Amino acid sequence: MASFSFGAGNARKLASIPLYAAGRLATFVIPRSRDEWVFGCAVGIADGALELWNVAAERGASAVWLVANEREEADAAARGIRTVRKSSVRGFWRSARARVVVVTHGFGDVNRYAVSGAFVVQLWHGIPLKRIGLDSPETVRPPAGLPRPVGALVRRGLAAMYRAAARRIDVLPAASHLVRGRLESAFGLPDERVPVTGEPRVDVLSRGDAAERRRTARERIDEAVGPLDDGSRLVLYAPTWRDGEPDPAIPHPGQWRTIVDALERHDAVLLVRSHPLGAGEYEPPFPTERVRRLGSDVVPDVTPLLPGLDVLVTDYSSLAFDASLVPLPTLFLAPDVEAYGRRRGFYGRFADVAGDDWGADWEGLVAQLDAVLGDDAVRRERVARARRLSERVHAFRDGGNTERVYRAIETGLARRGAPGWGGSTSAPPSRHPTSHPTKGTR
């Protein structure tokens, strides 16, 4: 069963209203520093926050990472990153004093009660295909068990809280003008707060040359899941979060046999990565080396590993957009697309991203996998699909997204009348972060 749902999370949020109020009062009297940054990320020392940390550190910013546990502390220490527990008194103080707060998921990435008054950079964690934020009724789902009239009132209250929280965001980078519209709608933000800079989290997919990216990714995959034969092809299955519901595509025993038979035919290995907020039984009922687990507890951020893969299988995950930068053949397994669309909703049509030939079950998906792994022409067509998707959603493919975001932060602080901090305070270059795309080489 899934480990988190909007209803349960919103119940905790409502119970914490007194803490939010106390934090708001505290941040009203605690002065913000002139130069301090705090960083946080729900999945650990990873994602776009790590990319921006590296750039800010190069500029001499005074920064600390707020962590949730010992593992994150150890990961940060290995990178020479200073940390503070976000739930501690020091975590509250550092969040309350910081000039700049950087998050990737929500204010809970740092100390959620001490964000008011900071310059907030919300990097987000992927291009949305499914509706998010204010665009999705799931975001304000009331706790289970409430009478209908009470639930309706709670839903309206949660929506008001969400809008108020979103208004604190000062910079929310967008991958393209298409994506910008989605983010503005989901967070209720004006144009100037959603610059088209590209996402820092995917710079790793554009830096250097393709062969080096693939070699590095394969080495990291080997470290994470155990040694793999050099010639083995890798297929990643990465279903998205189901808002508290189990994944309907978890294979039954007969489907596992069909999957493993196909993997054996093509000397391939299936890497299974369930969503960090969900859980499921993705273990074959028989021993095999053809299926290996690649959970978020093993690799917090899978994006840098995408160049090492040969095929991605997903449903509604933003990984499909990331994979298009590789470009990586992507197959879609969506047995519940109509029900999911009614409950959560999509930006545009699911077919705009998946095509009209997605798999409705594992038998159909395995037939497509057989074709991609066994027919070069089919593989080339899938790669071409990925390239076309990338051209639609990624304005930049030059590895410079993080630099553009950093300049957008400088510009935003200057507009706010904030003093400079440890790095350069020079004016940004003539190309504004929201200018037209610059095509990188692939």
C-alpha positions in Angstrom: 0.0 0.0 0.0 1.0 3.6 -0.6 2.7 5.4 2.3 1.3 8.9 1.8 -1.9 10.5 0.5 -3.1 14.1 0.1 -5.9 13.5 2.6 -3.5 12.3 5.3 -1.0 15.1 4.5 -3.8 17.7 4.7 -5.0 16.4 8.0 -1.5 16.9 9.4 -1.4 20.4 7.9 -4.7 21.4 9.5 -3.5 20.0 12.9 -0.3 22.2 12.5 -2.1 25.5 12.0 -1.1 26.8 15.5 2.6 26.0 14.6 2.3 27.9 11.3 0.8 30.9 13.2 3.6 30.8 15.8 6.2 30.6 13.0 4.6 33.5 11.2 4.8 35.7 14.3 8.4 34.6 15.0 9.6 35.4 11.4 7.9 38.8 11.8 10.3 39.8 14.5 13.4 37.7 13.6 15.5 39.8 11.1 16.6 38.1 7.9 20.3 38.0 7.3 22.1 39.9 4.5 23.6 36.9 2.8 22.6 33.4 4.1 20.9 30.7 2.0 19.2 27.5 3.2 18.6 24.5 0.9 16.3 21.6 1.2 15.1 18.7 -1.0 12.5 16.1 -0.1 14.6 13.3 -1.7 17.9 14.1 -0.1 21.1 15.8 -1.3 20.0 15.7 -4.9 17.9 17.1 -7.7 17.9 20.8 -8.8 18.7 21.9 -5.3 22.1 20.2 -5.5 22.8 21.8 -8.9 22.0 25.3 -7.6 24.0 24.6 -4.4 27.1 24.0 -6.5 26.6 27.3 -8.5 25.9 29.3 -5.3 28.9 27.8 -3.6 31.1 28.8 -6.5 29.8 32.4 -6.1 30.7 32.3 -2.4 27.2 32.2 -1.0 27.0 31.4 2.8 24.7 28.4 2.8 23.6 25.4 4.8 21.5 22.3 3.8 18.6 21.3 6.0 18.4 17.6 6.3 15.8 15.1 7.7 18.0 12.2 8.9 21.4 10.6 9.3 21.6 9.3 5.8 21.2 12.8 4.4 23.8 14.1 6.8 26.3 11.5 5.6 25.5 12.2 1.9 26.0 15.9 2.5 29.2 15.3 4.5 30.7 13.3 1.6 30.2 16.4 -0.6 31.5 18.8 2.0 28.1 20.4 2.5 27.2 21.8 5.9 24.0 20.6 7.4 21.4 21.2 10.1 18.4 19.1 11.0 15.4 20.9 9.6 13.1 19.9 12.5 15.5 21.2 15.2 15.5 24.6 16.9 18.6 25.4 14.8 16.7 24.3 11.7 14.0 26.8 12.5 16.5 29.5 13.3 18.5 29.0 10.1 15.2 29.0 8.0 14.0 32.1 9.8 17.3 34.0 9.3 17.9 33.0 5.7 17.7 35.6 3.0 17.2 32.9 0.3 15.3 29.6 0.8 15.7 26.9 -1.9 13.3 24.0 -2.1 12.3 21.4 -4.7 9.0 20.0 -3.4 7.5 22.2 -0.7 8.3 24.3 2.3 8.7 21.1 4.3 12.0 20.6 2.5 13.3 23.2 5.0 11.6 24.2 8.3 8.1 24.8 7.0 7.2 27.1 9.9 10.0 29.7 9.2 9.7 30.5 5.5 7.6 33.7 5.7 9.6 36.8 4.6 12.4 34.9 2.8 13.2 35.1 -0.9 11.8 31.7 -1.9 13.1 29.7 -4.8 10.9 26.7 -5.7 12.8 24.6 -8.2 10.0 21.9 -8.4 10.9 18.4 -9.4 9.8 17.8 -12.9 7.6 19.0 -15.8 4.0 18.2 -14.9 2.0 15.9 -17.1 -0.6 15.1 -14.4 -2.3 18.3 -13.0 -0.7 19.6 -9.8 -1.3 22.3 -7.2 -4.4 24.5 -7.7 -5.1 22.7 -11.0 -5.8 19.4 -9.3 -8.6 18.6 -6.9 -6.4 16.1 -5.2 -4.2 18.8 -3.7 -7.0 20.0 -1.4 -8.6 16.6 -0.7 -10.0 16.8 2.8 -9.1 14.1 5.4 -11.2 11.0 5.1 -14.3 10.5 7.1 -15.6 14.1 7.2 -19.3 14.7 6.5 -19.9 16.2 3.0 -20.7 19.8 4.1 -17.7 19.9 6.5 -15.4 18.4 3.8 -16.5 21.1 1.3 -15.6 23.8 3.9 -12.3 22.2 4.6 -11.5 21.9 0.9 -12.1 25.6 0.5 -9.9 26.4 3.5 -7.1 24.2 2.2 -7.3 25.9 -1.2 -7.0 29.3 0.5 -3.9 28.0 2.5 -2.3 26.7 -0.6 -2.8 30.0 -2.5 -1.4 31.9 0.4 1.7 29.6 0.6 2.3 29.8 -3.1 2.3 33.6 -3.1 5.5 33.4 -1.1 7.4 31.9 -4.0 9.6 34.5 -5.7 11.2 32.3 -8.4 9.8 29.1 -10.0 11.9 28.2 -13.0 10.1 26.8 -16.1 11.6 24.4 -18.7 9.8 26.3 -21.6 7.0 28.7 -22.3 4.6 25.7 -22.6 5.5 24.5 -19.1 5.5 28.1 -17.8 1.7 28.3 -18.4 1.2 25.1 -16.4 3.3 26.3 -13.4 1.7 29.7 -13.3 -1.8 28.1 -13.2 -0.8 25.5 -10.7 0.8 27.9 -8.3 -1.2 31.0 -9.0 1.8 33.0 -9.9 2.4 35.9 -12.3 4.8 35.8 -15.3 7.7 37.6 -13.7 8.0 34.9 -11.0 8.1 32.0 -13.5 11.1 32.7 -15.7 11.9 30.4 -18.6 15.4 29.3 -17.7 15.2 25.5 -18.0 15.3 23.2 -15.0 18.6 22.9 -13.0 17.8 19.3 -12.3 18.3 18.2 -15.9 21.6 20.0 -16.6 23.3 16.7 -15.9 21.6 15.4 -19.1 23.2 18.0 -21.3 26.7 18.6 -19.9 29.7 16.9 -21.7 29.3 14.4 -24.5 26.7 11.6 -24.8 29.3 8.8 -24.5 30.7 10.1 -21.3 27.3 10.6 -19.8 26.3 7.0 -20.6 29.6 5.6 -19.2 29.2 7.5 -16.0 25.6 6.5 -15.6 26.3 2.8 -16.2 29.0 2.9 -13.5 26.6 4.4 -11.0 23.9 1.9 -11.9 26.4 -1.0 -11.3 27.2 0.5 -7.9 23.5 0.8 -7.0 22.1 -2.6 -8.1 25.2 -4.9 -8.4 27.4 -5.8 -11.3 25.8 -6.0 -14.7 27.2 -7.6 -17.9 28.6 -4.9 -20.2 26.3 -6.0 -23.0 23.2 -6.1 -20.9 20.5 -3.7 -21.8 18.7 -1.8 -19.1 15.0 -1.1 -18.8 13.7 1.1 -16.0 10.1 0.8 -14.8 9.2 4.0 -12.9 5.4 4.3 -12.1 4.2 7.6 -10.6 2.6 8.3 -7.3 -1.0 7.2 -7.2 -2.2 9.8 -4.6 -2.4 7.2 -1.8 -3.7 4.3 -4.0 -1.7 1.2 -5.0 -0.2 0.9 -8.5 -2.8 -1.1 -10.6 0.0 -2.3 -12.9 1.9 -4.4 -10.3 2.4 -7.6 -12.3 0.7 -10.8 -11.2 2.7 -14.1 -11.3 1.9 -15.0 -14.9 2.9 -11.5 -16.1 6.2 -11.7 -14.2 7.0 -14.8 -16.3 6.1 -13.0 -19.5 8.3 -10.0 -18.5 11.3 -12.1 -17.5 11.1 -14.3 -20.7 11.3 -11.1 -22.7 14.3 -9.9 -20.7 16.1 -13.1 -21.2 15.4 -13.0 -25.0 17.1 -9.7 -25.3 19.8 -10.0 -22.5 18.1 -7.2 -20.6 17.6 -6.3 -16.9 14.5 -4.6 -15.5 15.2 -2.0 -12.9 12.1 -1.2 -10.8 11.7 2.1 -9.1 8.5 2.8 -7.3 7.6 6.4 -6.4 9.3 7.7 -3.2 5.8 8.4 -1.7 4.4 5.1 -2.6 5.1 1.4 -2.2 4.2 -1.8 -4.0 5.1 -5.5 -4.3 7.3 -5.4 -7.4 9.1 -8.7 -6.6 8.8 -11.6 -9.0 7.5 -14.8 -7.3 10.6 -16.7 -8.5 14.3 -16.1 -8.3 15.9 -14.1 -11.1 18.7 -11.8 -11.7 16.7 -10.1 -14.5 14.8 -7.9 -12.1 16.5 -5.6 -9.7 15.3 -2.9 -7.3 16.4 0.7 -7.8 14.3 2.5 -5.2 14.8 6.0 -3.9 16.4 4.6 -0.8 19.2 3.3 -3.1 19.4 6.2 -5.5 17.6 9.4 -4.3 17.8 11.1 -7.8 17.4 8.8 -10.8 17.8 11.6 -13.4 21.6 11.3 -13.7 21.2 7.6 -14.5 18.9 8.0 -17.5 21.8 8.1 -20.1 22.8 4.6 -18.9 19.4 3.1 -19.8 18.1 1.6 -23.0 14.3 1.9 -22.4 12.1 3.7 -19.9 8.7 2.3 -19.0 6.4 4.7 -17.1 2.8 5.8 -16.8 2.2 9.5 -15.9 5.7 10.4 -14.5 7.6 13.5 -15.4 10.5 11.2 -16.1 9.2 10.9 -19.6 10.1 14.5 -20.2 13.5 14.1 -18.6 14.2 11.0 -20.7 13.4 12.9 -23.9 16.6 14.9 -23.3 18.8 11.7 -23.6 16.9 10.9 -25.9 15.6 7.6 -24.5 12.9 5.4 -26.0 9.9 5.5 -23.6 7.0 3.1 -23.4 3.8 3.9 -21.5 1.9 1.4 -19.3 -1.4 3.0 -18.3 -4.1 0.5 -17.4 -6.2 3.2 -15.6 -5.7 6.2 -17.8 -9.4 7.1 -17.9 -10.0 6.8 -14.2 -6.7 8.6 -13.4 -7.6 11.4 -15.9 -11.0 11.9 -14.2 -9.5 12.0 -10.7 -6.3 13.8 -11.2 -6.4 15.3 -14.7 -3.8 15.9 -17.3 -2.3 19.0 -18.9 -3.5 18.6 -22.5 -4.2 15.0 -23.5 -2.3 11.9 -22.3 -1.9 10.9 -26.0 0.0 14.2 -26.6 2.9 12.7 -24.7 2.3 8.9 -24.9 0.9 8.7 -28.4 -2.2 6.6 -29.0 -0.5 3.2 -28.6 0.3 3.0 -24.9 0.1 -0.4 -23.2 -3.1 -1.2 -21.2 -1.5 -4.3 -19.6 1.9 -6.0 -19.2 1.2 -8.3 -22.1 0.8 -5.4 -24.5 3.7 -3.6 -23.0 6.0 -6.6 -23.3 5.1 -6.8 -27.0 6.3 -3.2 -27.5 9.4 -3.9 -25.4 10.2 -6.9 -27.7 9.9 -4.6 -30.7 12.1 -1.8 -29.3 14.8 -4.2 -28.1 14.7 -6.4 -31.2 14.1 -4.1 -34.1 16.5 -1.2 -34.8 13.8 0.6 -36.9 11.3 0.6 -34.1 14.0 1.8 -31.7 14.9 4.7 -34.0 11.2 5.7 -34.3 10.9 5.8 -30.5 14.0 7.9 -30.2 12.6 10.3 -32.8 9.4 10.5 -30.7 11.6 11.4 -27.7 13.4 14.1 -29.6 10.1 15.7 -30.7 8.8 15.7 -27.2 12.0 17.4 -26.0 11.6 20.1 -28.6 8.1 20.8 -27.3 8.9 21.0 -23.6 12.6 22.0 -23.2 13.6 25.5 -24.3 17.2 24.9 -23.4 19.5 21.9 -24.0 22.9 23.5 -23.3 23.6 22.5 -19.6 23.2 26.2 -18.6 19.8 26.0 -16.8 21.3 26.4 -13.3 23.3 29.5 -14.3 20.1 31.1 -15.7 18.2 30.3 -12.5 21.0 31.9 -10.4 20.8 35.0 -12.5 17.0 35.1 -12.1 17.5 35.0 -8.4 20.0 37.9 -8.6 17.5 39.8 -10.6 14.7 39.0 -8.2 16.7 40.1 -5.2 17.6 43.3 -6.9 14.0 44.1 -7.6 13.2 43.5 -4.0 15.9 45.9 -3.0 17.8 43.2 -1.2 21.5 43.7 -0.5 24.0 41.6 -2.4 25.5 38.4 -1.0 28.8 36.6 -1.2 29.0 36.3 -4.9 28.8 38.5 -7.9 26.2 41.2 -7.9 26.8 42.3 -11.5 23.8 42.8 -13.8 22.7 39.7 -15.7 23.8 39.4 -19.3 21.7 40.9 -22.1 19.9 37.6 -22.7 17.1 37.7 -20.0 16.2 34.3 -18.5 12.9 34.5 -20.2 14.3 35.1 -23.6 13.9 32.8 -26.6 15.4 29.3 -26.5 19.1 28.7 -27.2 19.5 25.3 -28.9 22.3 23.2 -27.5 24.0 20.4 -29.4 23.0 16.9 -28.8 
